[in-house]
Amino acid sequence: MSRSNASSGLAKGVSLGGEFTVDLDHLKSFGDTLKRSVEELEAARQALAHVRSDQIGTARLDDACDRFQHRWEHGTERLKELINTVGAGVEATMLSYERFEEELSKALRRMGDTAAANAAGTH
């Protein structure tokens, strides 16, 4: 969990059990990259949709563009579905770790407050 959280007092790059570190900023960046990849593929496909095959160039290039358009029409929709599912999972994971970090910070503060109160009461 490495998103810096000043209110929690937890340091960037906190690891769980010394073996597992979650970088929330990296997770967010990954999710954003997934979204952009679908948008860019769809934009390329839509750009070709407005061009007639006889406007592109050679017959071989025209045929290749037509095949790309035909093959990726369904493929783009399927990729969008899959990437949206992965993106939602990344988002849910990120939120889960953020909540965990927040709750852990609260628990640690309460423990510290209790220890301080107990120490003050024993003197």
HUJO-V465799 format. One line per field, one symbol per residue. phi: phi as a letter, one per 30 degrees, with the letter a starting at -180 (. if undefined). psi: psi as a letter, one per 20 degrees, with the letter a starting at -180 (. if undefined). burial: b if it has 16 or more other ideal C-beta (glycine too) atoms within 10 Angstrom, else e. A space follows every 50 residues. Layout:
phi->???
psi->???
burial->???
//
This chain:
phi->.cddbdddidddidcciicbbccddddddddddedddddddddddddddc cdedcdlddddedddddedddcededdddeddddddddddddddddddde dddddddddddddddddddddcc
psi->njppnhhhjqqpkpqojiipppohhgggggggggghggghggggghhhhj pqhiigcqhggggggggggghighhggggggghhggghggghgghghggg gghgggghgggggggggghhii.
burial->bbbebeebebeeebeeeeeeebbbeebeeebeebeeebeebeeebeeeee eeeeeeeeeeebeebeeebeebeeebeebbeebeeebeebeeebeebbee beeebeeeeeeeeeeeeeeeeee
//
